Amino acid sequence: MKTPINHRELDLRHRGFSLIEMAVVLMILGFLLSGLLVSLSQSTENTRRTDANAQLKRIEEALLGFAQANGRLPCPASHTSAGQEAIVDVATGVCNVPTTVTHGFVPAATLGLTGAVNADGLLTDPWGNPYRYSVSNRIQGANRAFTSSVGMTALFAAAPLNNTNMLRVCRQAPCVDIITDLAPAVVLSMGANWSSFSSANEVANAGNVVVGGYRLTNTNDFVSTEYNETTFDDLIIWISPNILFSRMISAGRLP
C-alpha cells in the first residue's frame, strides 16, 4: 500500500529550503556590498589625495611665481585676511600672524589661486580644511630674509645659506632623521583625519596653538613620512632654496 503524498509537507519543505537559499544569497550579497563600499571609499580617498597633491603643486608654482614677480615670498594669510597675505610692512617683510614663527594659511587671493574656499575665504583641501603655509622668519640685516625683497637680496649675497631659523622637515617627531633643515617655506594639508588625528607626527604638523578655531604650529619643525590611513595622512611640500634662488635669478630678481 502506497503512503499517501502529503503535498502540504512538501510545500513546507520546499518553502523552507527556499528561505535558506535566500538567506545564503543575502549573506553573500552583504559581503559583496561591504567589499564594494570599502573599495569605493578607498577609491574616493585616493582621488582626493591625488587632487590634493596636484593642488599643492599649483601652490608651489604660485609661490615661486610670486617670488619672481615681487622679489620675495608672501606672508601667510590669517584667519581674518580673507585669503590675502597678512603683512604689516612690505619693506621689512614683517607678517601679521599670531605665532612667533610665521605660520598661517595659503594666501590664495594674493597668489591668484582658484579653488574651494571656506567661510573665512581660506583655500581648502579636498577634505574641506584650509591649507597651512609657513615661511621662515629669519632676519637678514634689519629685514625678514624671505618676505622682504631687500632681505632676500641680502640673504643671497651672504651665501652659502645656513640653517639659522630655517624650517626643518623630518621623518619623525620630535625632529629626527632630518630630510631638510633649509626650507624657506612649507605648505601642508592635514588630510582626511584633520579633525581626529592623534599621532605624534600629525600633532607636530598641526601644532597646539588655536587661533580663530584653527590649529597652528608654533615651531620650525614639520614631519613628512610614509602614508598610513590611521597614523599619518598629511600631505606636505616645501620650497627648495636652490630652486627659489634659481627661479628668481631667471626673472632678474637676483642677484
Order of alpha helices (4+ residues) and beta strands (2+ residues): alpha-beta-beta-beta-alpha-beta-beta-beta-alpha-beta-beta-beta-alpha-beta-beta-beta-beta-alpha
